Amino acid sequence: MIEQQPHEIVWTLTNAVVPSKCLHLVAELGVADEVGDEPVSVAELASRCGADPDALDRILRLVTAHGIFEQRPEGYVHTDASRLLRSDHPMSMRAFSRMIGLPVFATAFNALEHSVRTGSPAIELVAPKGLWPYLQEHPGEAEVFGQAMTAKAAADTAAILAAYDLSRFGTIADIGGGRGHLLRAVLDAIPNVQGILFDLPEVIGSLDIDDERLTRQAGDFFVDALPAAGAYVLMEVIHDWADAECVAILSAIRRAASPGATVLIIEDVLPDDQVDPRSQTLDVIMLSVTGGRERTVSQLGELFDRAGFRLAGVTETAGALRIVEGTGV
């Protein structure tokens, strides 16, 4: 492999926004849904997606250079990566790409200087109340966000279930669990477990779940009492919040928890001793969009301490997420 020259490193990173934006557009237009098992000409794709053929071809050539689609004389065909942009793929990432391309996210990233200078999320310049109230007021964008989180959870669930034994708990509460994909997968895999899904009223009210072992409880974890359970799962929740709010969430769990209860924080965890571009990218997204952050194991341990838990261990998964375990003291 040819080592990239310093000026090329700078050039590539400077212009990384261009292929990223192209990917957002490909996802938004639904191009991958129009490609099947046979090559499709760009003229046909443009007709189906409502695009200019030449412009779309130039966009597709660029994402093809990054492994999204393959170009053949007869037209474009799928790669393993481009198939993930299909709406019907079981681990579809189309909604995630659309979400990052939403104007509210794009504007926040463009205003990142605000975060760097003030330490506050840049999104407050376009959504002064923050991301969550903004999504409540924009149901179309909230639907894309929900689809993105659901798809991401589905992709991570198998790795979580394979890595950690949840069968020792009688009741598991999924706090901020969204549409309950992780909890439902747990219940499917472990017959003797009861589940409680806790999320905001508008989320819980939108669900159609028919499972007598799954209890739905609507509420706000900053205001309302949480359910009693033997284990609490927080999957990509803690990283959305600053330290004070994280301690408030964990303290609410501590007040509700059964004696000896376990708390499982499941998210990207920053390594203490090396650079991890994926986790560091998420960390800057949190800085800009939510005011939260990715944390190291020791930083998560400090949050546990402040809320009356102690750090009990860390479990690696086959995916990007890690499971950080806390128990009551």
Phi, psi and chi 1 to 4 in degrees:
 res  aa     phi    psi   chi1   chi2   chi3   chi4
   1 MET       -  131.7  179.4 -179.3  -65.7      -
   2 ILE   -76.6  126.7  -60.9  175.4      -      -
   3 GLU   -70.6  132.6 -176.1  176.2   -7.5      -
   4 GLN   -72.1  134.2 -157.9  172.6   26.3      -
   5 GLN   -71.5  152.5  -64.9  -61.7  -51.0      -
   6 PRO   -52.6  -44.1  -28.9   36.3      -      -
   7 HIS   -67.8  -28.6   71.3  -79.0      -      -
   8 GLU   -73.1  -33.9  -72.5  -65.2  -27.2      -
   9 ILE   -59.7  -47.4  -66.0  173.5      -      -
  10 VAL   -64.4  -44.3  174.7      -      -      -
  11 TRP   -60.7  -45.6 -169.3   96.6      -      -
  12 THR   -63.8  -45.9  -60.4      -      -      -
  13 LEU   -68.6  -37.7 -169.6   56.2      -      -
  14 THR   -59.0  -39.7  -62.1      -      -      -
  15 ASN   -99.0   10.2  -69.9  -64.0      -      -
  16 ALA   -61.3  -23.9      -      -      -      -
  17 VAL   -63.2  -25.2   63.9      -      -      -
  18 VAL   -71.7  -55.8 -180.0      -      -      -
  19 PRO   -62.8  -31.7   18.2  -30.1      -      -
  20 SER   -61.8  -46.6  175.9      -      -      -
  21 LYS   -63.9  -37.4 -176.7   59.2  179.7  176.6
  22 CYS   -61.8  -40.1  -70.7      -      -      -
  23 LEU   -65.0  -41.3 -177.3   60.7      -      -
  24 HIS   -58.2  -42.0  -59.4  160.2      -      -
  25 LEU   -68.2  -41.4  -74.1  171.1      -      -
  26 VAL   -59.9  -41.2  166.8      -      -      -
  27 ALA   -67.7  -43.9      -      -      -      -
  28 GLU   -63.3  -40.6 -176.8   63.2   32.5      -
  29 LEU   -74.5  -15.9  -68.3  170.9      -      -
  30 GLY    73.3   31.2      -      -      -      -
  31 VAL   -58.8  -43.0  176.2      -      -      -
  32 ALA   -62.2  -30.7      -      -      -      -
  33 ASP   -66.4  -20.8  -74.0  -13.0      -      -
  34 GLU   -93.9    0.2  -55.9  -59.1  -26.8      -
  35 VAL  -108.1  125.8  178.7      -      -      -
  36 GLY  -109.6 -133.7      -      -      -      -
  37 ASP   -85.7  -15.4  -63.6  -31.1      -      -
  38 GLU  -113.1  153.7  -59.3  -63.7  -31.8      -
  39 PRO   -58.8  143.6  -22.8   33.3      -      -
  40 VAL  -122.5  129.9 -176.6      -      -      -
  41 SER   -68.0  154.7   70.4      -      -      -
  42 VAL   -66.8  -30.4   71.8      -      -      -
  43 ALA   -63.3  -42.1      -      -      -      -
  44 GLU   -67.7  -42.9 -177.5   64.7   24.3      -
  45 LEU   -61.3  -42.8  -72.6  173.8      -      -
  46 ALA   -64.2  -39.5      -      -      -      -
  47 SER   -63.6  -43.7  175.2      -      -      -
  48 ARG   -70.0  -30.4  -64.1  177.1 -173.3  177.5
  49 CYS  -101.2   -1.8  -63.2      -      -      -
  50 GLY    69.8   47.1      -      -      -      -
  51 ALA  -129.6  164.3      -      -      -      -
  52 ASP   -78.7  128.2  175.7   81.2      -      -
  53 PRO   -57.8  -45.9  -24.6   34.5      -      -
  54 ASP   -66.4  -44.7  178.7   66.0      -      -
  55 ALA   -63.7  -43.5      -      -      -      -
  56 LEU   -63.7  -39.0 -179.7   60.8      -      -
  57 ASP   -61.4  -40.0 -168.0   39.0      -      -
  58 ARG   -67.5  -37.9  -66.9  161.0   73.3  177.2
  59 ILE   -64.0  -45.9  -63.9  -66.6      -      -
  60 LEU   -67.4  -33.7  -69.4  177.3      -      -
  61 ARG   -61.5  -39.5  -73.5 -178.5 -168.6  176.4
  62 LEU   -68.5  -46.9  177.5   53.0      -      -
  63 VAL   -68.8  -27.9  -62.4      -      -      -
  64 THR   -63.1  -36.8  -66.4      -      -      -
  65 ALA   -63.5  -18.1      -      -      -      -
  66 HIS  -104.9   13.0  -70.4  -90.6      -      -
  67 GLY    93.6    2.1      -      -      -      -
  68 ILE   -94.7  109.5  -51.7  -67.3      -      -
  69 PHE    73.7  164.7  -62.2  112.0      -      -
  70 GLU  -130.9  135.1  176.4 -172.9  -19.7      -
  71 GLN   -97.4  127.2 -173.4  178.6   22.3      -
  72 ARG  -121.8  166.8  -63.7 -179.5 -178.2  174.4
  73 PRO   -55.9  -32.7  -27.7   35.5      -      -
  74 GLU   -83.5  -13.8  -45.8   95.2  -67.7      -
  75 GLY   145.5 -160.6      -      -      -      -
  76 TYR   -99.1  140.8  -72.5   92.2      -      -
  77 VAL  -127.3  167.2  -64.2      -      -      -
  78 HIS   -78.2  150.2  -85.4  -55.9      -      -
  79 THR  -110.8  173.4   60.8      -      -      -
  80 ASP   -58.4  -35.0  -70.8  -16.5      -      -
  81 ALA   -72.0  -43.8      -      -      -      -
  82 SER   -67.8  -28.2   65.0      -      -      -
  83 ARG   -62.2  -28.2  -76.0 -169.1  179.9   90.1
  84 LEU   -68.4  -11.4  -68.9  172.4      -      -
  85 LEU   -92.1   -1.8  -64.7  176.0      -      -
  86 ARG   -74.7  141.1  -73.3 -171.7   58.9   91.0
  87 SER   -66.1  -27.5  -58.4      -      -      -
  88 ASP   -95.7    6.1   58.5    1.8      -      -
  89 HIS   -73.1  136.7 -166.4  -74.6      -      -
  90 PRO   -61.6  -22.9   18.7  -30.8      -      -
  91 MET  -119.7   39.7  -66.5 -170.1  -64.6      -
  92 SER   -54.5  135.5  175.0      -      -      -
  93 MET  -111.1   12.1  -66.9 -170.9   68.9      -
  94 ARG   -59.0  -48.1 -178.0 -169.3  176.3 -162.5
  95 ALA   -63.3  -35.1      -      -      -      -
  96 PHE   -64.2  -43.2 -174.4   80.7      -      -
  97 SER   -65.1  -40.1  -65.8      -      -      -
  98 ARG   -63.5  -40.7  -69.2 -178.5   68.0 -159.1
  99 MET   -61.1  -49.1  179.1 -168.4   74.3      -
 100 ILE   -63.9  -25.4  -64.6  -61.9      -      -
 101 GLY   -85.8   -5.3      -      -      -      -
 102 LEU   -59.1  144.9  -71.5  173.2      -      -
 103 PRO   -53.7  -37.8  -28.1   35.4      -      -
 104 VAL   -65.6  -36.7   65.1      -      -      -
 105 PHE   -72.7  -46.5  -77.5   82.5      -      -
 106 ALA   -59.5  -40.8      -      -      -      -
 107 THR   -66.6  -39.0  -56.5      -      -      -
 108 ALA   -63.8  -41.6      -      -      -      -
 109 PHE   -65.9  -37.8  -61.8  145.2      -      -
 110 ASN   -66.1  -24.2  -74.9  -23.4      -      -
 111 ALA  -100.3   23.6      -      -      -      -
 112 LEU   -58.4  -26.9 -173.4   58.7      -      -
 113 GLU   -56.7  -33.9 -178.8 -178.7   -7.6      -
 114 HIS   -59.8  -43.6  174.2   79.2      -      -
 115 SER   -65.4  -41.4  -66.2      -      -      -
 116 VAL   -65.5  -38.3  173.8      -      -      -
 117 ARG   -80.0  -31.3  -68.9 -169.8 -179.9  -81.5
 118 THR  -112.4  -21.4   67.7      -      -      -
 119 GLY    81.5   -0.9      -      -      -      -
 120 SER   -97.4  154.2  -61.7      -      -      -
 121 PRO   -63.9  133.8   20.2  -30.5      -      -
 122 ALA   -65.4  -21.0      -      -      -      -
 123 ILE   -62.3  -22.1 -159.6  170.6      -      -
 124 GLU   -64.5  -17.6   66.9 -174.4   16.4      -
 125 LEU   -73.1  -27.1  -62.9 -179.7      -      -
 126 VAL  -111.7  -20.7  -71.0      -      -      -
 127 ALA  -137.4   81.2      -      -      -      -
 128 PRO   -56.0  -27.5  -25.4   34.9      -      -
 129 LYS   -83.0  -10.3  -62.1  177.3 -175.6  177.4
 130 GLY   105.9  172.5      -      -      -      -
 131 LEU   -63.8  -45.1  176.5   62.3      -      -
 132 TRP   -67.6  -47.1  -46.4  118.2      -      -
 133 PRO   -61.9  -35.3  -25.6   36.1      -      -
 134 TYR   -59.9  -46.2  174.2   88.9      -      -
 135 LEU   -65.3  -35.2  -68.4  175.7      -      -
 136 GLN   -62.6  -31.7  -69.0  176.7   18.7      -
 137 GLU   -88.0   -9.0  -64.0  167.6    2.1      -
 138 HIS  -129.6   79.7  -62.8   79.2      -      -
 139 PRO   -60.9  -31.7   17.9  -30.4      -      -
 140 GLY   -63.7  -45.8      -      -      -      -
 141 GLU   -70.3  -34.0  -65.7  178.6   50.2      -
 142 ALA   -63.5  -35.1      -      -      -      -
 143 GLU   -65.4  -42.2  178.9   64.6   20.1      -
 144 VAL   -62.8  -43.7  173.1      -      -      -
 145 PHE   -60.1  -46.2 -179.4   87.6      -      -
 146 GLY   -62.0  -41.8      -      -      -      -
 147 GLN   -62.3  -40.0  -69.0  171.3   -5.5      -
 148 ALA   -64.8  -44.0      -      -      -      -
 149 MET   -68.4  -37.1  -64.8  -59.8   99.3      -
 150 THR   -64.5  -46.0  -63.8      -      -      -
 151 ALA   -64.4  -40.7      -      -      -      -
 152 LYS   -65.5  -41.0 -172.1  178.8 -175.3  -47.7
 153 ALA   -62.4  -40.6      -      -      -      -
 154 ALA   -62.6  -37.9      -      -      -      -
 155 ALA   -69.5  -29.9      -      -      -      -
 156 ASP   -91.6  -18.0  -67.1  -34.4      -      -
 157 THR   -60.0  -46.2  -65.7      -      -      -
 158 ALA   -59.0  -41.3      -      -      -      -
 159 ALA   -65.9  -35.9      -      -      -      -
 160 ILE   -68.2  -47.0  -66.8  166.4      -      -
 161 LEU   -64.6  -33.9  -67.5  178.1      -      -
 162 ALA   -73.4  -25.7      -      -      -      -
 163 ALA   -90.8  -28.9      -      -      -      -
 164 TYR  -130.4  133.4 -168.9   93.8      -      -
 165 ASP   -85.6  105.9  179.5   16.4      -      -
 166 LEU   -94.9   -1.6  -69.4  162.5      -      -
 167 SER   -70.3  -14.3   64.8      -      -      -
 168 ARG   -80.6   -4.1   59.3 -167.2  176.2   95.5
 169 PHE  -102.6  136.2  -57.1  112.5      -      -
 170 GLY   -77.3  -39.1      -      -      -      -
 171 THR  -133.6  132.0  -57.5      -      -      -
 172 ILE  -120.6  126.0  -61.7  173.2      -      -
 173 ALA  -104.5  123.4      -      -      -      -
 174 ASP   -97.2  105.2 -168.7   -8.9      -      -
 175 ILE   -92.2  122.7  -54.4  -58.8      -      -
 176 GLY    68.1   35.3      -      -      -      -
 177 GLY   -82.2    6.7      -      -      -      -
 178 GLY    61.1 -126.9      -      -      -      -
 179 ARG   -87.1    4.7  -58.7 -178.4 -177.0 -170.0
 180 GLY    80.4   22.5      -      -      -      -
 181 HIS   -65.5  -41.1  -79.9   68.3      -      -
 182 LEU   -65.4  -47.7  173.5   60.9      -      -
 183 LEU   -64.3  -39.9 -171.6   54.7      -      -
 184 ARG   -65.9  -35.9  -77.7 -172.1  -84.7  178.0
 185 ALA   -66.2  -38.0      -      -      -      -
 186 VAL   -62.1  -46.5  170.3      -      -      -
 187 LEU   -64.9  -36.2  -62.9 -178.8      -      -
 188 ASP   -65.8  -35.0  -72.6  -17.4      -      -
 189 ALA   -85.6  -24.7      -      -      -      -
 190 ILE  -127.5  100.5  -50.7  171.6      -      -
 191 PRO   -63.5  -28.2  -20.2   31.3      -      -
 192 ASN   -92.8    8.9   62.5  -33.5      -      -
 193 VAL   -99.5  141.5  168.4      -      -      -
 194 GLN  -102.2  143.7  -61.5  -69.8  -42.4      -
 195 GLY  -122.5  145.8      -      -      -      -
 196 ILE  -126.4  121.6  -55.4  171.1      -      -
 197 LEU  -102.1  118.5  179.6   63.2      -      -
 198 PHE  -115.3  123.1 -176.8   96.1      -      -
 199 ASP  -159.3 -179.7 -147.3  -53.6      -      -
 200 LEU   -62.0  153.0  -67.3  169.3      -      -
 201 PRO   -55.1  -39.7  -27.7   35.2      -      -
 202 GLU   -67.9  -27.6   56.6  -93.0   27.6      -
 203 VAL   -76.3  -51.5  176.2      -      -      -
 204 ILE   -61.2  -40.2  -64.4  -63.6      -      -
 205 GLY   -66.1  -19.8      -      -      -      -
 206 SER   -89.6   -3.7   69.1      -      -      -
 207 LEU   -90.7  143.4  -59.2  177.5      -      -
 208 ASP  -121.2   88.3 -177.9   15.2      -      -
 209 ILE  -119.8  124.5  -59.9  174.4      -      -
 210 ASP  -115.0   86.2 -176.9   17.5      -      -
 211 ASP  -149.9  112.8 -171.8  -25.1      -      -
 212 GLU   -65.8  -15.6   62.0 -177.9   14.4      -
 213 ARG   -89.9   -3.3  -67.3 -170.8  -64.4  135.6
 214 LEU  -113.9  119.3 -165.5  156.6      -      -
 215 THR  -101.4  132.0  -59.7      -      -      -
 216 ARG   -99.6  131.9  -68.6  174.9  -68.7  174.8
 217 GLN  -132.2  118.8 -178.3  173.5  -28.0      -
 218 ALA   -89.6  142.3      -      -      -      -
 219 GLY   169.9  177.5      -      -      -      -
 220 ASP  -115.0  119.5 -179.9  -22.7      -      -
 221 PHE   -69.0   -7.1   44.7   47.2      -      -
 222 PHE   -89.4  -11.3  -66.8  119.9      -      -
 223 VAL  -124.7  -45.5  176.6      -      -      -
 224 ASP   -97.4  152.6  -59.9  -55.9      -      -
 225 ALA   -66.2  139.9      -      -      -      -
 226 LEU   -90.5  160.7  -61.1 -178.0      -      -
 227 PRO   -73.8  155.8   26.4  -35.0      -      -
 228 ALA   -80.3  137.4      -      -      -      -
 229 ALA  -158.9  164.4      -      -      -      -
 230 GLY   -83.8  -25.1      -      -      -      -
 231 ALA  -144.1  143.9      -      -      -      -
 232 TYR  -121.7  130.6  -66.5   82.6      -      -
 233 VAL  -109.8  129.3  174.6      -      -      -
 234 LEU  -123.9   91.4  -66.6  155.2      -      -
 235 MET   -95.7  111.4 -178.0  171.5  172.8      -
 236 GLU    52.2   47.0  -63.8 -170.2  -59.5      -
 237 VAL  -111.9  -50.9  171.1      -      -      -
 238 ILE   -58.0  -37.4  -69.7  -61.6      -      -
 239 HIS   -69.1   -9.8   74.1  170.0      -      -
 240 ASP   -78.1  -10.2  -72.9  -27.3      -      -
 241 TRP  -127.6  154.8  -57.7   96.2      -      -
 242 ALA   -72.3  168.9      -      -      -      -
 243 ASP   -55.9  -44.0  -74.0   -1.1      -      -
 244 ALA   -61.4  -42.8      -      -      -      -
 245 GLU   -68.2  -37.1  -73.3   79.2    7.9      -
 246 CYS   -61.0  -43.6  -68.0      -      -      -
 247 VAL   -64.2  -36.9  172.4      -      -      -
 248 ALA   -63.9  -42.0      -      -      -      -
 249 ILE   -64.4  -48.6  -64.5  168.1      -      -
 250 LEU   -65.4  -34.6  -67.1  170.9      -      -
 251 SER   -68.0  -36.0  -64.0      -      -      -
 252 ALA   -64.0  -38.4      -      -      -      -
 253 ILE   -64.7  -42.6  -67.9  174.2      -      -
 254 ARG   -60.1  -39.0 -171.9   73.3 -179.9   92.9
 255 ARG   -67.7  -33.5  -69.8 -168.6  -64.5  -89.6
 256 ALA   -90.3  -19.7      -      -      -      -
 257 ALA   -68.9  146.6      -      -      -      -
 258 SER   -68.3  156.1  -58.0      -      -      -
 259 PRO   -55.1  134.3  -25.6   34.9      -      -
 260 GLY    75.5   14.6      -      -      -      -
 261 ALA   -65.1  156.1      -      -      -      -
 262 THR  -112.2  140.7  -65.4      -      -      -
 263 VAL  -115.5  130.0  179.2      -      -      -
 264 LEU  -117.2  110.4  -57.7  174.0      -      -
 265 ILE   -92.4  118.7  -64.5  175.8      -      -
 266 ILE  -117.7  109.9  -54.9  173.9      -      -
 267 GLU  -169.9  177.5   55.8 -168.8   40.8      -
 268 ASP   -63.4  137.8  -84.1   76.8      -      -
 269 VAL  -123.0  127.6  177.7      -      -      -
 270 LEU   -67.2  132.8  -70.1  173.1      -      -
 271 PRO   -70.7  148.0   24.3  -31.2      -      -
 272 ASP   -76.8  -26.5  -73.4  -58.9      -      -
 273 ASP  -127.5   14.3   55.8   -4.4      -      -
 274 GLN  -156.5  166.6   63.9 -172.5   46.5      -
 275 VAL   -88.1  133.9  174.1      -      -      -
 276 ASP  -128.5   98.7  177.2    5.7      -      -
 277 PRO   -55.7  -35.5  -25.8   35.0      -      -
 278 ARG   -65.2  -51.7 -174.3 -174.4 -167.3  -78.2
 279 SER   -64.9  -38.0  -64.7      -      -      -
 280 GLN   -70.3  -31.3 -100.4  106.3   27.5      -
 281 THR   -64.1  -46.9  -63.3      -      -      -
 282 LEU   -60.5  -36.3  -81.6  173.9      -      -
 283 ASP   -61.6  -41.7 -172.4   41.5      -      -
 284 VAL   -72.4  -33.9  174.2      -      -      -
 285 ILE   -59.5  -44.8  -69.0  174.2      -      -
 286 MET   -62.8  -42.0  -64.5  -58.0  114.4      -
 287 LEU   -56.1  -44.3  168.7   66.4      -      -
 288 SER   -80.5  -35.8  178.3      -      -      -
 289 VAL  -105.7  -39.1  173.8      -      -      -
 290 THR  -114.6  -20.5   70.1      -      -      -
 291 GLY    84.7    4.2      -      -      -      -
 292 GLY   -92.3 -159.8      -      -      -      -
 293 ARG  -166.5  156.5   65.4 -171.3  -53.1  141.9
 294 GLU   -80.8  149.8  -56.4  -57.4  -39.1      -
 295 ARG  -131.7  158.6  -66.2  173.5  172.8   87.3
 296 THR   -80.3  168.8   63.1      -      -      -
 297 VAL   -59.4  -42.7  170.9      -      -      -
 298 SER   -64.9  -36.1   59.5      -      -      -
 299 GLN   -67.5  -39.3  -72.8  171.9  -31.2      -
 300 LEU   -65.9  -36.2  -69.2  171.8      -      -
 301 GLY   -61.1  -38.1      -      -      -      -
 302 GLU   -64.6  -38.6  -69.7  172.7    5.4      -
 303 LEU   -63.5  -42.9  -63.2 -179.9      -      -
 304 PHE   -57.4  -47.3  -82.4  143.3      -      -
 305 ASP   -57.3  -44.1  -70.8  -18.1      -      -
 306 ARG   -68.2  -22.2  -69.2  169.2   62.0 -176.4
 307 ALA  -102.1    3.6      -      -      -      -
 308 GLY    91.7   18.7      -      -      -      -
 309 PHE  -114.2  170.4  -66.8   98.3      -      -
 310 ARG  -128.7  147.2   65.7  175.6  179.0   81.8
 311 LEU   -68.0  123.4  178.5   64.6      -      -
 312 ALA  -109.2  -17.4      -      -      -      -
 313 GLY   162.6  169.3      -      -      -      -
 314 VAL  -131.7  131.3 -178.9      -      -      -
 315 THR  -115.2  125.7  -58.9      -      -      -
 316 GLU   -78.9  150.6  -55.5  -72.0  -21.1      -
 317 THR  -118.9  171.1   73.9      -      -      -
 318 ALA   -74.0  -11.0      -      -      -      -
 319 GLY  -102.4 -158.0      -      -      -      -
 320 ALA   -81.9  -20.6      -      -      -      -
 321 LEU   -85.1  154.4  -57.9 -175.2      -      -
 322 ARG  -124.1  156.1  -61.4  165.3   78.5 -175.4
 323 ILE  -111.6  113.3  -56.1  168.9      -      -
 324 VAL  -104.5  120.6 -178.0      -      -      -
 325 GLU  -104.4  133.6  179.9  175.8  -11.8      -
 326 GLY  -125.3  150.0      -      -      -      -
 327 THR  -131.5  157.7   57.6      -      -      -
 328 GLY   -69.0  147.5      -      -      -      -
 329 VAL  -104.9      -  -64.4      -      -      -
